[in-house]
Amino acid sequence: MNILLVSQPARDGVLRHVAALVDFLLSQGDHVHLAYSDFDASEHCHALIERVRAAGGRLVNLGVRNAPQPRDIQAAALLRAFIRKVRPDIIHAHSSKAGALVRGLGLLGLRAPIFYTPHSYYLMHAPENPKARVFHLVERLFGKVGTTVTMSRCESRFAKSVIKVRDSQQVLNENGVDFSVFQPATPAIRREMRDRLRLPQNAKIIGSVGRFSPQKDPLTMYAAFAEAARELPDVHIAHVGQGHLEAQIDALITAHGLAHRCHRLPYMNDTSPYYRALDGFILTSRYEGMSYAVLEALATNLPMVLTLAPGNEGFAEYKFSHIQWSKPGDVASVASAIHNWRNSLDQLENPNHRAIAEPRFSLDVAFPRLREAYLRAARDGAP
């Protein structure tokens, strides 16, 4: 197949998903092209661009940001010309901006099978928010074009009930991660990884991966850690991520005198060594599509603290043994869950997380299922 992937984010979970999908499609002998944006691009993005180029794919830099801007009109024209040049059998847009550009062209007459993965709809936890209503109205308009690929049952239900995407225009394809890369650590490997990352050997470390953004809600996470830390002197927190809430987090950490117990790590192309340095994982998001970070932590067999938020709450269906659930935005609830996580480390039994997750959330399951949907659409023609 001749496939065009269109994506605006140049880092974090969306980029990891697109990069893994490119690798899989290339391994299947497909010809892959990429429309991307270099705004705030990570090294991982540049590496992906080079892989597509080396495989003979064509590239176009749309140069857009996530927020609406005048350049979007120019980007749409650029994308339309690029599509005419590469003549793809399938076009798959990732994230709201790419989805708007591609499906907007669909409304204007583009004749090609279109797929769209939102990677979580805006403010899924608060659909009555006035700004959310505007975004969801736009999604509803574009939702009539092509096939929407949802990544969790929660996101699928939201697409149907709020965005009004019909079942016939949806494909549920839960995220997958590479279980050969994300593996549990032996005590020796954990010590090695902590030395490499300069993390303390004698601490119990709970770690997170995520942007310092309202969606991920790190303010609640750090406030809860500060509360729990008073009674848990051996517990430290580590965090891979960055974002505009960092200054507020730093002020909170300083006010509680916890700088020596909070460890900030730079962006990583490969986070697998980081997970193997941890004793547990925490994510206090207010909503998710389906978090790659959670899946990576499950593959590493880490006990964890999660908020019972849209996109996370679906994991409660699988009877994972060592997930401590908390209320989104509730500092006391998250602090209590951190206490329960710490107590779970003294138990003898290991988590069942990897054993349950691997048959369902492996790349070997997720991407072949998606490619089958591509094949059906290419055979049947544009919807």
C-alpha positions, 0 to 999 in steps of 0.5 A: 500500500501507498500510505500517507501519515499526517501528524502535527505533534513532534514529540511525546505520545503522538509522535511515539505512536506515529514512529512505531506505526511507520516502522511497522508499515515499512516492515510490511513492505508498504510505501510510507510518506509523512506530512509533519510539523517541525514546531518544537520538534524533538530528536525523535522527530528528526530521526523519524523524518530520516527513516521515512526519507531513507525508505524512499518516502516523501516528506512535507513540513506543514509548519503548523502549531496545535492552536488554530492560526492563519498559517493553517490555510497555507498548510492545507493548500500545501497538503493538498498539493502533496497528496496530489503528488504522492497519490496515497491509497490511505491517508491517516491523520493523527491529532486534532490539527492534522485531523482538521486539515485532512478531513477539511480537504475531504469536505472539499472533495478529496477522494481517498480513504481517510482515517483519523486518530484524535489521541484523546478529544479535548477536555474529555472530562469536561464536555460542558466547558464552553471552549470544549463545546466549540472544539467538539462542535468542530470535531462533530462536523469533521467526524462525518468524514472518513473513519475515526480510530479510537484508542480506548473504550472510553474514547470510543464511547465519547466519540459516539455520545458527544462527537456523534461518530456513528459505529459504522465510522469508528474503528476501536484499536487500542494502543500497543507497545513493544513488550520486547523493549519494555521489560521488568527489571531485576534488582541488579538492572534497577541499580544499573539504571539508577546509576545511569540516570543519577537517581538515589539507590536507597529510595523508593522511587515513584515516577511519571512521564507526561507534559507539565500541562493541565491535562496531565495535572502535575499540580495535583500529583506534586501536592499529593506527593508533598502531603504523602512525603511527610509520612513516607521519608524513603519515597522520592518522585521522578518525572520525565516531561516539560511544559508551561506548569514547570515554574508552578511545580518548582515553587510548590517543591521549594515551598515544601522543602522537597527539592532533594526528593524530586528528580526532573529528567530531560526528554528521552527518545527511549524511556525503557531504562527510566521505567526499569529504574523505578519502584512504581509509576504515577499518572494523575491525568484528568483525561487521556485517550489511552496513555502510552506511559501507562502501557509502558509501565504495565509492560515493565510490571510496575505497581502504580497510582492512577486517577479514575479519569476518562481514558484511564478508567478503562484499565479498571476492567482488566483486574490488574493487581497493583493499581491504586485508584484515586480521584482526578484533581483530589490531592487527598485521594492521590496522597492516600493512593501513594501511601497504598502504593508504598505499602504494596511494595512490602508485599511478597506477590509480584504484579500481574500487570505484564501477564494481563497486558501483553496479549491485549496491548502488544504492537503485534496485536494493535498495528496488524489490526489497524493495517487490516482496516487500511486494506479494507478501506483501500479495497472498498474505496473512499467512504 
